[in-house]
Amino acid sequence: MISEYTKGESAQSFCSTPMLHDAVLMQFVVIGEAVTYIDHELLEKYKYPWYKVKAFRNLIAHEYFNIKLEAVWTIIENEMPALDQVIKSMIELEF
């Protein structure tokens, strides 16, 4: 969903569109929450720093007013492709 929401957007448009960044942040919360309910042994089968996903969820949920949207955009650009790929693989192979 995050890649769909941000397709064609720039850092500037992301940071200046409250509905867009609110929607993206909510998706990060959903992903982080979902990861906490996946069996640890299953997560270990997929090489990804899952602790980052959980920590980012906690940051968004508990430090909402301290979030730097520019940093979120950097995460979207640099981390989301790999996370998208591992999530798609997990869904195809495990669920």
N, CA, C and O atoms as a CHARMM CRD file, in Angstrom:
* protein
*
  380
    1    1 MET  N      0.81200  -1.19800   0.00000 PROA 1      0.00000
    2    1 MET  CA     0.00000   0.00000   0.00000 PROA 1      0.00000
    3    1 MET  C      0.85600   1.26300   0.00000 PROA 1      0.00000
    4    1 MET  O      0.53500   2.23700  -0.68100 PROA 1      0.00000
    5    2 ILE  N      1.93900   1.24200   0.76200 PROA 2      0.00000
    6    2 ILE  CA     2.76100   2.43700   0.85800 PROA 2      0.00000
    7    2 ILE  C      3.30100   2.82300  -0.51100 PROA 2      0.00000
    8    2 ILE  O      3.28200   3.99800  -0.87800 PROA 2      0.00000
    9    3 SER  N      3.77900   1.84900  -1.26200 PROA 3      0.00000
   10    3 SER  CA     4.31100   2.16100  -2.59100 PROA 3      0.00000
   11    3 SER  C      3.21000   2.66500  -3.51700 PROA 3      0.00000
   12    3 SER  O      3.46100   3.50900  -4.37700 PROA 3      0.00000
   13    4 GLU  N      2.01000   2.16000  -3.34800 PROA 4      0.00000
   14    4 GLU  CA     0.88100   2.64900  -4.14800 PROA 4      0.00000
   15    4 GLU  C      0.53400   4.08900  -3.77800 PROA 4      0.00000
   16    4 GLU  O      0.26900   4.91300  -4.65400 PROA 4      0.00000
   17    5 TYR  N      0.53700   4.38500  -2.49600 PROA 5      0.00000
   18    5 TYR  CA     0.19900   5.73000  -2.02700 PROA 5      0.00000
   19    5 TYR  C      1.22400   6.76600  -2.48500 PROA 5      0.00000
   20    5 TYR  O      0.87600   7.91300  -2.76400 PROA 5      0.00000
   21    6 THR  N      2.48600   6.35200  -2.55800 PROA 6      0.00000
   22    6 THR  CA     3.56000   7.31000  -2.81900 PROA 6      0.00000
   23    6 THR  C      4.03200   7.31500  -4.27000 PROA 6      0.00000
   24    6 THR  O      4.92500   8.08400  -4.62700 PROA 6      0.00000
   25    7 LYS  N      3.44900   6.47600  -5.09600 PROA 7      0.00000
   26    7 LYS  CA     3.84600   6.42400  -6.51100 PROA 7      0.00000
   27    7 LYS  C      3.65200   7.80000  -7.15100 PROA 7      0.00000
   28    7 LYS  O      2.57900   8.39700  -7.06100 PROA 7      0.00000
   29    8 GLY  N      4.69300   8.28100  -7.78800 PROA 8      0.00000
   30    8 GLY  CA     4.62700   9.56600  -8.47000 PROA 8      0.00000
   31    8 GLY  C      4.78700  10.77400  -7.56200 PROA 8      0.00000
   32    8 GLY  O      4.74300  11.91400  -8.02400 PROA 8      0.00000
   33    9 GLU  N      4.96900  10.52700  -6.28500 PROA 9      0.00000
   34    9 GLU  CA     5.14200  11.62600  -5.32900 PROA 9      0.00000
   35    9 GLU  C      6.62000  11.95700  -5.15900 PROA 9      0.00000
   36    9 GLU  O      7.49300  11.14400  -5.46200 PROA 9      0.00000
   37   10 SER  N      6.87600  13.13200  -4.68100 PROA 10     0.00000
   38   10 SER  CA     8.23300  13.56000  -4.34600 PROA 10     0.00000
   39   10 SER  C      8.30500  13.73900  -2.83700 PROA 10     0.00000
   40   10 SER  O      7.29100  13.68900  -2.14100 PROA 10     0.00000
   41   11 ALA  N      9.50200  13.94600  -2.35300 PROA 11     0.00000
   42   11 ALA  CA     9.66400  14.21400  -0.91900 PROA 11     0.00000
   43   11 ALA  C      8.85500  15.44100  -0.53300 PROA 11     0.00000
   44   11 ALA  O      8.20500  15.45400   0.51200 PROA 11     0.00000
   45   12 GLN  N      8.88800  16.45900  -1.36200 PROA 12     0.00000
   46   12 GLN  CA     8.17900  17.70300  -1.06900 PROA 12     0.00000
   47   12 GLN  C      6.66800  17.48500  -1.03200 PROA 12     0.00000
   48   12 GLN  O      5.99700  17.95100  -0.11100 PROA 12     0.00000
   49   13 SER  N      6.13500  16.78300  -2.02100 PROA 13     0.00000
   50   13 SER  CA     4.68500  16.56700  -2.02700 PROA 13     0.00000
   51   13 SER  C      4.26200  15.67300  -0.87300 PROA 13     0.00000
   52   13 SER  O      3.20500  15.88000  -0.27800 PROA 13     0.00000
   53   14 PHE  N      5.09000  14.67100  -0.55200 PROA 14     0.00000
   54   14 PHE  CA     4.79400  13.79500   0.58100 PROA 14     0.00000
   55   14 PHE  C      4.72800  14.60200   1.87600 PROA 14     0.00000
   56   14 PHE  O      3.77600  14.47700   2.64600 PROA 14     0.00000
   57   15 CYS  N      5.73600  15.42400   2.10600 PROA 15     0.00000
   58   15 CYS  CA     5.81400  16.17900   3.35600 PROA 15     0.00000
   59   15 CYS  C      4.75300  17.26600   3.46000 PROA 15     0.00000
   60   15 CYS  O      4.38200  17.66900   4.56200 PROA 15     0.00000
   61   16 SER  N      4.26900  17.74000   2.33000 PROA 16     0.00000
   62   16 SER  CA     3.31100  18.85000   2.36500 PROA 16     0.00000
   63   16 SER  C      1.85900  18.41300   2.19700 PROA 16     0.00000
   64   16 SER  O      0.96900  19.25700   2.09000 PROA 16     0.00000
   65   17 THR  N      1.61000  17.11000   2.17300 PROA 17     0.00000
   66   17 THR  CA     0.24500  16.60500   2.01000 PROA 17     0.00000
   67   17 THR  C     -0.12500  15.78900   3.23900 PROA 17     0.00000
   68   17 THR  O      0.18600  14.60000   3.30700 PROA 17     0.00000
   69   18 PRO  N     -0.78500  16.41000   4.20900 PROA 18     0.00000
   70   18 PRO  CA    -1.09400  15.71500   5.46100 PROA 18     0.00000
   71   18 PRO  C     -1.84400  14.38800   5.28600 PROA 18     0.00000
   72   18 PRO  O     -1.52600  13.41100   5.96400 PROA 18     0.00000
   73   19 MET  N     -2.81300  14.34200   4.40700 PROA 19     0.00000
   74   19 MET  CA    -3.56500  13.09900   4.24100 PROA 19     0.00000
   75   19 MET  C     -2.65300  11.98200   3.72700 PROA 19     0.00000
   76   19 MET  O     -2.78700  10.82900   4.13800 PROA 19     0.00000
   77   20 LEU  N     -1.73800  12.32400   2.83900 PROA 20     0.00000
   78   20 LEU  CA    -0.81700  11.33100   2.29800 PROA 20     0.00000
   79   20 LEU  C      0.12000  10.81700   3.38200 PROA 20     0.00000
   80   20 LEU  O      0.24100   9.60700   3.57000 PROA 20     0.00000
   81   21 HSD  N      0.77800  11.71400   4.09100 PROA 21     0.00000
   82   21 HSD  CA     1.72000  11.19600   5.08900 PROA 21     0.00000
   83   21 HSD  C      1.00700  10.54200   6.25900 PROA 21     0.00000
   84   21 HSD  O      1.55600   9.62000   6.86100 PROA 21     0.00000
   85   22 ASP  N     -0.19300  10.98200   6.60100 PROA 22     0.00000
   86   22 ASP  CA    -0.94900  10.28200   7.64200 PROA 22     0.00000
   87   22 ASP  C     -1.28800   8.85100   7.20300 PROA 22     0.00000
   88   22 ASP  O     -1.17400   7.91300   7.99100 PROA 22     0.00000
   89   23 ALA  N     -1.70400   8.69300   5.94400 PROA 23     0.00000
   90   23 ALA  CA    -2.04700   7.36600   5.42700 PROA 23     0.00000
   91   23 ALA  C     -0.82500   6.45500   5.40900 PROA 23     0.00000
   92   23 ALA  O     -0.91500   5.28500   5.78000 PROA 23     0.00000
   93   24 VAL  N      0.30000   6.98000   4.98700 PROA 24     0.00000
   94   24 VAL  CA     1.52900   6.18400   4.93800 PROA 24     0.00000
   95   24 VAL  C      1.97300   5.79700   6.34000 PROA 24     0.00000
   96   24 VAL  O      2.34100   4.64700   6.58000 PROA 24     0.00000
   97   25 LEU  N      1.94200   6.73900   7.26000 PROA 25     0.00000
   98   25 LEU  CA     2.33100   6.42300   8.63100 PROA 25     0.00000
   99   25 LEU  C      1.42700   5.35200   9.22700 PROA 25     0.00000
  100   25 LEU  O      1.89600   4.47100   9.94700 PROA 25     0.00000
  101   26 MET  N      0.14400   5.42600   8.93300 PROA 26     0.00000
  102   26 MET  CA    -0.78000   4.40700   9.43200 PROA 26     0.00000
  103   26 MET  C     -0.42600   3.03600   8.85800 PROA 26     0.00000
  104   26 MET  O     -0.51000   2.03200   9.56500 PROA 26     0.00000
  105   27 GLN  N     -0.03600   2.98300   7.59600 PROA 27     0.00000
  106   27 GLN  CA     0.36300   1.71400   6.99800 PROA 27     0.00000
  107   27 GLN  C      1.61800   1.15800   7.66700 PROA 27     0.00000
  108   27 GLN  O      1.73100  -0.05200   7.86400 PROA 27     0.00000
  109   28 PHE  N      2.56500   2.03800   8.01900 PROA 28     0.00000
  110   28 PHE  CA     3.74200   1.58300   8.75000 PROA 28     0.00000
  111   28 PHE  C      3.34400   1.02000  10.11600 PROA 28     0.00000
  112   28 PHE  O      3.92100   0.03000  10.56700 PROA 28     0.00000
  113   29 VAL  N      2.37900   1.63200  10.76700 PROA 29     0.00000
  114   29 VAL  CA     1.89500   1.12400  12.05200 PROA 29     0.00000
  115   29 VAL  C      1.27000  -0.25900  11.86400 PROA 29     0.00000
  116   29 VAL  O      1.52800  -1.17300  12.64700 PROA 29     0.00000
  117   30 VAL  N      0.46100  -0.40600  10.83800 PROA 30     0.00000
  118   30 VAL  CA    -0.18900  -1.69200  10.56800 PROA 30     0.00000
  119   30 VAL  C      0.85900  -2.77400  10.31200 PROA 30     0.00000
  120   30 VAL  O      0.75900  -3.87600  10.85100 PROA 30     0.00000
  121   31 ILE  N      1.85400  -2.46600   9.49700 PROA 31     0.00000
  122   31 ILE  CA     2.90400  -3.44800   9.20600 PROA 31     0.00000
  123   31 ILE  C      3.65400  -3.81000  10.49000 PROA 31     0.00000
  124   31 ILE  O      3.88000  -4.98700  10.77100 PROA 31     0.00000
  125   32 GLY  N      4.03200  -2.80700  11.25500 PROA 32     0.00000
  126   32 GLY  CA     4.76300  -3.05900  12.49300 PROA 32     0.00000
  127   32 GLY  C      3.95700  -3.86700  13.49300 PROA 32     0.00000
  128   32 GLY  O      4.49600  -4.72700  14.18900 PROA 32     0.00000
  129   33 GLU  N      2.68100  -3.58900  13.56100 PROA 33     0.00000
  130   33 GLU  CA     1.80900  -4.34400  14.46600 PROA 33     0.00000
  131   33 GLU  C      1.65700  -5.77800  13.98000 PROA 33     0.00000
  132   33 GLU  O      1.69500  -6.71200  14.78100 PROA 33     0.00000
  133   34 ALA  N      1.48700  -5.95800  12.69100 PROA 34     0.00000
  134   34 ALA  CA     1.32500  -7.30400  12.13300 PROA 34     0.00000
  135   34 ALA  C      2.55800  -8.15300  12.39400 PROA 34     0.00000
  136   34 ALA  O      2.44600  -9.34100  12.69900 PROA 34     0.00000
  137   35 VAL  N      3.72700  -7.55100  12.27400 PROA 35     0.00000
  138   35 VAL  CA     4.97700  -8.28800  12.48800 PROA 35     0.00000
  139   35 VAL  C      5.05300  -8.83600  13.91000 PROA 35     0.00000
  140   35 VAL  O      5.62600  -9.90200  14.13100 PROA 35     0.00000
  141   36 THR  N      4.48400  -8.12000  14.86800 PROA 36     0.00000
  142   36 THR  CA     4.54000  -8.59700  16.25600 PROA 36     0.00000
  143   36 THR  C      3.70700  -9.86000  16.46700 PROA 36     0.00000
  144   36 THR  O      3.90800 -10.58600  17.44100 PROA 36     0.00000
  145   37 TYR  N      2.77300 -10.12100  15.55100 PROA 37     0.00000
  146   37 TYR  CA     1.91200 -11.29000  15.68000 PROA 37     0.00000
  147   37 TYR  C      2.36400 -12.47200  14.83200 PROA 37     0.00000
  148   37 TYR  O      1.74100 -13.53400  14.86100 PROA 37     0.00000
  149   38 ILE  N      3.43600 -12.29600  14.08200 PROA 38     0.00000
  150   38 ILE  CA     3.96200 -13.39600  13.27100 PROA 38     0.00000
  151   38 ILE  C      4.96500 -14.17700  14.11800 PROA 38     0.00000
  152   38 ILE  O      5.81100 -13.59400  14.79500 PROA 38     0.00000
  153   39 ASP  N      4.85900 -15.46900  14.07100 PROA 39     0.00000
  154   39 ASP  CA     5.74200 -16.33100  14.84200 PROA 39     0.00000
  155   39 ASP  C      7.20900 -15.99600  14.56000 PROA 39     0.00000
  156   39 ASP  O      7.61800 -15.83000  13.41100 PROA 39     0.00000
  157   40 HSD  N      7.97500 -15.90400  15.62700 PROA 40     0.00000
  158   40 HSD  CA     9.39000 -15.54700  15.52800 PROA 40     0.00000
  159   40 HSD  C     10.16700 -16.49200  14.60900 PROA 40     0.00000
  160   40 HSD  O     11.03000 -16.05600  13.84700 PROA 40     0.00000
  161   41 GLU  N      9.86000 -17.76900  14.68400 PROA 41     0.00000
  162   41 GLU  CA    10.55000 -18.74800  13.83200 PROA 41     0.00000
  163   41 GLU  C     10.26600 -18.50100  12.35800 PROA 41     0.00000
  164   41 GLU  O     11.14100 -18.69500  11.51500 PROA 41     0.00000
  165   42 LEU  N      9.06500 -18.08100  12.04700 PROA 42     0.00000
  166   42 LEU  CA     8.72700 -17.75700  10.66300 PROA 42     0.00000
  167   42 LEU  C      9.49600 -16.52200  10.19900 PROA 42     0.00000
  168   42 LEU  O     10.03200 -16.50300   9.09100 PROA 42     0.00000
  169   43 LEU  N      9.55200 -15.50500  11.03400 PROA 43     0.00000
  170   43 LEU  CA    10.29100 -14.29400  10.67100 PROA 43     0.00000
  171   43 LEU  C     11.76500 -14.60200  10.43200 PROA 43     0.00000
  172   43 LEU  O     12.38000 -14.02300   9.53700 PROA 43     0.00000
  173   44 GLU  N     12.33200 -15.49800  11.21300 PROA 44     0.00000
  174   44 GLU  CA    13.73600 -15.84100  11.07300 PROA 44     0.00000
  175   44 GLU  C     14.05500 -16.48900   9.73000 PROA 44     0.00000
  176   44 GLU  O     15.20400 -16.46400   9.28900 PROA 44     0.00000
  177   45 LYS  N     13.05900 -17.06400   9.08200 PROA 45     0.00000
  178   45 LYS  CA    13.26400 -17.67100   7.76800 PROA 45     0.00000
  179   45 LYS  C     13.54300 -16.62700   6.69200 PROA 45     0.00000
  180   45 LYS  O     14.06100 -16.95600   5.62500 PROA 45     0.00000
  181   46 TYR  N     13.20400 -15.37800   6.96800 PROA 46     0.00000
  182   46 TYR  CA    13.33600 -14.30800   5.99600 PROA 46     0.00000
  183   46 TYR  C     14.33000 -13.27600   6.51500 PROA 46     0.00000
  184   46 TYR  O     14.11500 -12.64200   7.54800 PROA 46     0.00000
  185   47 LYS  N     15.40000 -13.12700   5.78700 PROA 47     0.00000
  186   47 LYS  CA    16.47300 -12.21400   6.19000 PROA 47     0.00000
  187   47 LYS  C     16.01000 -10.77400   6.05300 PROA 47     0.00000
  188   47 LYS  O     16.01200 -10.20000   4.96400 PROA 47     0.00000
  189   48 TYR  N     15.61800 -10.21500   7.16500 PROA 48     0.00000
  190   48 TYR  CA    15.21800  -8.80700   7.20500 PROA 48     0.00000
  191   48 TYR  C     15.34900  -8.33600   8.65300 PROA 48     0.00000
  192   48 TYR  O     15.08400  -9.10700   9.57600 PROA 48     0.00000
  193   49 PRO  N     15.74900  -7.09500   8.86300 PROA 49     0.00000
  194   49 PRO  CA    15.85400  -6.58100  10.24100 PROA 49     0.00000
  195   49 PRO  C     14.46900  -6.22700  10.80600 PROA 49     0.00000
  196   49 PRO  O     14.07800  -5.06000  10.84400 PROA 49     0.00000
  197   50 TRP  N     13.75200  -7.24700  11.23400 PROA 50     0.00000
  198   50 TRP  CA    12.37300  -7.06400  11.70300 PROA 50     0.00000
  199   50 TRP  C     12.28600  -6.12200  12.89500 PROA 50     0.00000
  200   50 TRP  O     11.26500  -5.46000  13.08400 PROA 50     0.00000
  201   51 TYR  N     13.32800  -6.05200  13.68900 PROA 51     0.00000
  202   51 TYR  CA    13.31800  -5.15600  14.84000 PROA 51     0.00000
  203   51 TYR  C     13.13100  -3.69700  14.38700 PROA 51     0.00000
  204   51 TYR  O     12.55200  -2.89100  15.11600 PROA 51     0.00000
  205   52 LYS  N     13.61600  -3.36600  13.19800 PROA 52     0.00000
  206   52 LYS  CA    13.44300  -1.99600  12.69100 PROA 52     0.00000
  207   52 LYS  C     11.97800  -1.69900  12.40000 PROA 52     0.00000
  208   52 LYS  O     11.49200  -0.59700  12.65500 PROA 52     0.00000
  209   53 VAL  N     11.28500  -2.69300  11.86700 PROA 53     0.00000
  210   53 VAL  CA     9.86100  -2.52200  11.54800 PROA 53     0.00000
  211   53 VAL  C      9.07600  -2.27200  12.82900 PROA 53     0.00000
  212   53 VAL  O      8.23300  -1.37700  12.88900 PROA 53     0.00000
  213   54 LYS  N      9.36000  -3.06900  13.84400 PROA 54     0.00000
  214   54 LYS  CA     8.66800  -2.92000  15.12800 PROA 54     0.00000
  215   54 LYS  C      9.03400  -1.59600  15.79900 PROA 54     0.00000
  216   54 LYS  O      8.16800  -0.91200  16.34600 PROA 54     0.00000
  217   55 ALA  N     10.30400  -1.24200  15.75600 PROA 55     0.00000
  218   55 ALA  CA    10.75500   0.00700  16.38500 PROA 55     0.00000
  219   55 ALA  C     10.14900   1.22100  15.68600 PROA 55     0.00000
  220   55 ALA  O      9.78600   2.19900  16.33900 PROA 55     0.00000
  221   56 PHE  N     10.04200   1.15800  14.37000 PROA 56     0.00000
  222   56 PHE  CA     9.45600   2.28700  13.64100 PROA 56     0.00000
  223   56 PHE  C      7.97600   2.41800  13.96400 PROA 56     0.00000
  224   56 PHE  O      7.46200   3.53000  14.08300 PROA 56     0.00000
  225   57 ARG  N      7.29800   1.30700  14.10500 PROA 57     0.00000
  226   57 ARG  CA     5.88600   1.33700  14.51600 PROA 57     0.00000
  227   57 ARG  C      5.75100   2.01500  15.87200 PROA 57     0.00000
  228   57 ARG  O      4.86700   2.84800  16.07100 PROA 57     0.00000
  229   58 ASN  N      6.62500   1.65600  16.79700 PROA 58     0.00000
  230   58 ASN  CA     6.57500   2.24700  18.13200 PROA 58     0.00000
  231   58 ASN  C      6.87200   3.74400  18.09600 PROA 58     0.00000
  232   58 ASN  O      6.24200   4.52500  18.80900 PROA 58     0.00000
  233   59 LEU  N      7.81900   4.13200  17.27500 PROA 59     0.00000
  234   59 LEU  CA     8.13000   5.55400  17.13300 PROA 59     0.00000
  235   59 LEU  C      6.91300   6.32600  16.63500 PROA 59     0.00000
  236   59 LEU  O      6.56200   7.37100  17.18200 PROA 59     0.00000
  237   60 ILE  N      6.28100   5.80700  15.60500 PROA 60     0.00000
  238   60 ILE  CA     5.10500   6.49000  15.05400 PROA 60     0.00000
  239   60 ILE  C      3.98500   6.55800  16.08900 PROA 60     0.00000
  240   60 ILE  O      3.36600   7.60600  16.27100 PROA 60     0.00000
  241   61 ALA  N      3.73000   5.45500  16.75500 PROA 61     0.00000
  242   61 ALA  CA     2.62000   5.39100  17.70600 PROA 61     0.00000
  243   61 ALA  C      2.84300   6.23200  18.95300 PROA 61     0.00000
  244   61 ALA  O      1.89300   6.79300  19.49900 PROA 61     0.00000
  245   62 HSD  N      4.08400   6.32500  19.41000 PROA 62     0.00000
  246   62 HSD  CA     4.34100   6.97300  20.69600 PROA 62     0.00000
  247   62 HSD  C      5.02900   8.32500  20.60600 PROA 62     0.00000
  248   62 HSD  O      4.99800   9.10300  21.56000 PROA 62     0.00000
  249   63 GLU  N      5.63900   8.60600  19.48500 PROA 63     0.00000
  250   63 GLU  CA     6.35700   9.87600  19.32100 PROA 63     0.00000
  251   63 GLU  C      5.85900  10.62400  18.08700 PROA 63     0.00000
  252   63 GLU  O      6.63800  11.27600  17.39200 PROA 63     0.00000
  253   64 TYR  N      4.57500  10.52800  17.82300 PROA 64     0.00000
  254   64 TYR  CA     3.99600  11.03000  16.57700 PROA 64     0.00000
  255   64 TYR  C      4.41400  12.46800  16.25800 PROA 64     0.00000
  256   64 TYR  O      4.71000  12.78600  15.10700 PROA 64     0.00000
  257   65 PHE  N      4.43800  13.31600  17.25300 PROA 65     0.00000
  258   65 PHE  CA     4.72600  14.72900  16.99600 PROA 65     0.00000
  259   65 PHE  C      6.21500  15.00700  16.82400 PROA 65     0.00000
  260   65 PHE  O      6.60000  16.13800  16.53000 PROA 65     0.00000
  261   66 ASN  N      7.04600  14.00700  16.99900 PROA 66     0.00000
  262   66 ASN  CA     8.48500  14.16000  16.78900 PROA 66     0.00000
  263   66 ASN  C      8.96300  13.52800  15.49000 PROA 66     0.00000
  264   66 ASN  O     10.16500  13.50600  15.22700 PROA 66     0.00000
  265   67 ILE  N      8.06400  13.02400  14.68500 PROA 67     0.00000
  266   67 ILE  CA     8.43600  12.36400  13.44200 PROA 67     0.00000
  267   67 ILE  C      8.90700  13.39500  12.43100 PROA 67     0.00000
  268   67 ILE  O      8.26600  14.42500  12.22500 PROA 67     0.00000
  269   68 LYS  N     10.03100  13.10100  11.81100 PROA 68     0.00000
  270   68 LYS  CA    10.58500  13.94100  10.74500 PROA 68     0.00000
  271   68 LYS  C     10.14700  13.33100   9.41600 PROA 68     0.00000
  272   68 LYS  O     10.60600  12.25500   9.03400 PROA 68     0.00000
  273   69 LEU  N      9.26800  14.02300   8.72700 PROA 69     0.00000
  274   69 LEU  CA     8.70700  13.47500   7.49700 PROA 69     0.00000
  275   69 LEU  C      9.76300  13.25600   6.41900 PROA 69     0.00000
  276   69 LEU  O      9.62900  12.35300   5.59300 PROA 69     0.00000
  277   70 GLU  N     10.79600  14.06700   6.42200 PROA 70     0.00000
  278   70 GLU  CA    11.87700  13.86700   5.45100 PROA 70     0.00000
  279   70 GLU  C     12.55400  12.51200   5.69500 PROA 70     0.00000
  280   70 GLU  O     12.93000  11.82400   4.74500 PROA 70     0.00000
  281   71 ALA  N     12.70500  12.14100   6.94400 PROA 71     0.00000
  282   71 ALA  CA    13.30000  10.85000   7.28900 PROA 71     0.00000
  283   71 ALA  C     12.36800   9.71000   6.87200 PROA 71     0.00000
  284   71 ALA  O     12.83400   8.66500   6.41900 PROA 71     0.00000
  285   72 VAL  N     11.07800   9.90300   7.02100 PROA 72     0.00000
  286   72 VAL  CA    10.11200   8.88900   6.58700 PROA 72     0.00000
  287   72 VAL  C     10.22800   8.68800   5.08100 PROA 72     0.00000
  288   72 VAL  O     10.20100   7.55800   4.59500 PROA 72     0.00000
  289   73 TRP  N     10.35700   9.78800   4.34500 PROA 73     0.00000
  290   73 TRP  CA    10.50200   9.68200   2.89000 PROA 73     0.00000
  291   73 TRP  C     11.76400   8.89400   2.53400 PROA 73     0.00000
  292   73 TRP  O     11.74700   8.08600   1.60500 PROA 73     0.00000
  293   74 THR  N     12.83400   9.11900   3.24900 PROA 74     0.00000
  294   74 THR  CA    14.07500   8.37700   3.01400 PROA 74     0.00000
  295   74 THR  C     13.85500   6.88600   3.25100 PROA 74     0.00000
  296   74 THR  O     14.36900   6.05600   2.50100 PROA 74     0.00000
  297   75 ILE  N     13.10200   6.54700   4.27700 PROA 75     0.00000
  298   75 ILE  CA    12.77200   5.14600   4.55200 PROA 75     0.00000
  299   75 ILE  C     11.94100   4.56800   3.41000 PROA 75     0.00000
  300   75 ILE  O     12.17000   3.43900   2.97400 PROA 75     0.00000
  301   76 ILE  N     10.99000   5.33800   2.93600 PROA 76     0.00000
  302   76 ILE  CA    10.14700   4.87400   1.82600 PROA 76     0.00000
  303   76 ILE  C     11.00700   4.57000   0.60400 PROA 76     0.00000
  304   76 ILE  O     10.83300   3.53800  -0.04300 PROA 76     0.00000
  305   77 GLU  N     11.92300   5.46000   0.29500 PROA 77     0.00000
  306   77 GLU  CA    12.76100   5.27800  -0.88900 PROA 77     0.00000
  307   77 GLU  C     13.79500   4.17000  -0.72000 PROA 77     0.00000
  308   77 GLU  O     14.04400   3.40900  -1.65600 PROA 77     0.00000
  309   78 ASN  N     14.39800   4.07100   0.46100 PROA 78     0.00000
  310   78 ASN  CA    15.53600   3.17500   0.64900 PROA 78     0.00000
  311   78 ASN  C     15.20100   1.82300   1.25800 PROA 78     0.00000
  312   78 ASN  O     15.89400   0.84200   0.98900 PROA 78     0.00000
  313   79 GLU  N     14.16500   1.74700   2.06400 PROA 79     0.00000
  314   79 GLU  CA    13.85300   0.50600   2.77600 PROA 79     0.00000
  315   79 GLU  C     12.62400  -0.22900   2.23400 PROA 79     0.00000
  316   79 GLU  O     12.55500  -1.45600   2.30400 PROA 79     0.00000
  317   80 MET  N     11.66900   0.50900   1.70200 PROA 80     0.00000
  318   80 MET  CA    10.41200  -0.12100   1.29600 PROA 80     0.00000
  319   80 MET  C     10.54900  -1.14100   0.17600 PROA 80     0.00000
  320   80 MET  O      9.85600  -2.15800   0.21400 PROA 80     0.00000
  321   81 PRO  N     11.40600  -0.92500  -0.82200 PROA 81     0.00000
  322   81 PRO  CA    11.49800  -1.96300  -1.86000 PROA 81     0.00000
  323   81 PRO  C     11.87300  -3.33400  -1.28900 PROA 81     0.00000
  324   81 PRO  O     11.27900  -4.34200  -1.66900 PROA 81     0.00000
  325   82 ALA  N     12.83900  -3.38000  -0.39400 PROA 82     0.00000
  326   82 ALA  CA    13.24200  -4.66100   0.20100 PROA 82     0.00000
  327   82 ALA  C     12.14400  -5.21300   1.10200 PROA 82     0.00000
  328   82 ALA  O     11.87500  -6.41400   1.08000 PROA 82     0.00000
  329   83 LEU  N     11.50900  -4.35600   1.89100 PROA 83     0.00000
  330   83 LEU  CA    10.43400  -4.81100   2.77400 PROA 83     0.00000
  331   83 LEU  C      9.25800  -5.31500   1.95400 PROA 83     0.00000
  332   83 LEU  O      8.67900  -6.35300   2.27400 PROA 83     0.00000
  333   84 ASP  N      8.89800  -4.59100   0.89800 PROA 84     0.00000
  334   84 ASP  CA     7.82100  -5.05300   0.01300 PROA 84     0.00000
  335   84 ASP  C      8.11700  -6.44800  -0.52600 PROA 84     0.00000
  336   84 ASP  O      7.24600  -7.31700  -0.54300 PROA 84     0.00000
  337   85 GLN  N      9.35000  -6.64700  -0.96500 PROA 85     0.00000
  338   85 GLN  CA     9.72900  -7.92900  -1.55100 PROA 85     0.00000
  339   85 GLN  C      9.63800  -9.06800  -0.54200 PROA 85     0.00000
  340   85 GLN  O      9.11800 -10.13900  -0.85500 PROA 85     0.00000
  341   86 VAL  N     10.13900  -8.83900   0.66000 PROA 86     0.00000
  342   86 VAL  CA    10.11300  -9.90400   1.66300 PROA 86     0.00000
  343   86 VAL  C      8.68000 -10.19100   2.10900 PROA 86     0.00000
  344   86 VAL  O      8.33300 -11.34700   2.35200 PROA 86     0.00000
  345   87 ILE  N      7.85700  -9.17700   2.21700 PROA 87     0.00000
  346   87 ILE  CA     6.45200  -9.39200   2.59100 PROA 87     0.00000
  347   87 ILE  C      5.73000 -10.17300   1.49600 PROA 87     0.00000
  348   87 ILE  O      4.97400 -11.09800   1.79400 PROA 87     0.00000
  349   88 LYS  N      5.95300  -9.81400   0.24400 PROA 88     0.00000
  350   88 LYS  CA     5.32500 -10.54800  -0.86100 PROA 88     0.00000
  351   88 LYS  C      5.76900 -12.00800  -0.85700 PROA 88     0.00000
  352   88 LYS  O      4.95200 -12.90600  -1.06300 PROA 88     0.00000
  353   89 SER  N      7.04300 -12.24500  -0.62700 PROA 89     0.00000
  354   89 SER  CA     7.55200 -13.62300  -0.56500 PROA 89     0.00000
  355   89 SER  C      6.89700 -14.39700   0.56800 PROA 89     0.00000
  356   89 SER  O      6.49000 -15.54500   0.39000 PROA 89     0.00000
  357   90 MET  N      6.79800 -13.76900   1.72900 PROA 90     0.00000
  358   90 MET  CA     6.17700 -14.43300   2.88100 PROA 90     0.00000
  359   90 MET  C      4.73000 -14.79300   2.58000 PROA 90     0.00000
  360   90 MET  O      4.28900 -15.90500   2.86900 PROA 90     0.00000
  361   91 ILE  N      4.00200 -13.86400   2.00700 PROA 91     0.00000
  362   91 ILE  CA     2.58600 -14.11400   1.70600 PROA 91     0.00000
  363   91 ILE  C      2.44900 -15.26500   0.71800 PROA 91     0.00000
  364   91 ILE  O      1.61700 -16.15400   0.90300 PROA 91     0.00000
  365   92 GLU  N      3.27300 -15.24500  -0.33900 PROA 92     0.00000
  366   92 GLU  CA     3.19600 -16.29000  -1.35000 PROA 92     0.00000
  367   92 GLU  C      3.57300 -17.66100  -0.78800 PROA 92     0.00000
  368   92 GLU  O      2.93700 -18.66600  -1.10500 PROA 92     0.00000
  369   93 LEU  N      4.59700 -17.69300   0.03700 PROA 93     0.00000
  370   93 LEU  CA     5.12800 -18.97600   0.50100 PROA 93     0.00000
  371   93 LEU  C      4.51000 -19.49800   1.79300 PROA 93     0.00000
  372   93 LEU  O      4.49200 -20.70700   2.02300 PROA 93     0.00000
  373   94 GLU  N      4.01600 -18.62000   2.61900 PROA 94     0.00000
  374   94 GLU  CA     3.57600 -19.03200   3.95400 PROA 94     0.00000
  375   94 GLU  C      2.07700 -18.94600   4.17900 PROA 94     0.00000
  376   94 GLU  O      1.52800 -19.69500   4.98700 PROA 94     0.00000
  377   95 PHE  N      1.42500 -18.06500   3.49500 PROA 95     0.00000
  378   95 PHE  CA     0.01400 -17.85300   3.80500 PROA 95     0.00000
  379   95 PHE  C     -0.78700 -18.20100   2.60400 PROA 95     0.00000
  380   95 PHE  O     -2.01400 -18.09900   2.62900 PROA 95     0.00000
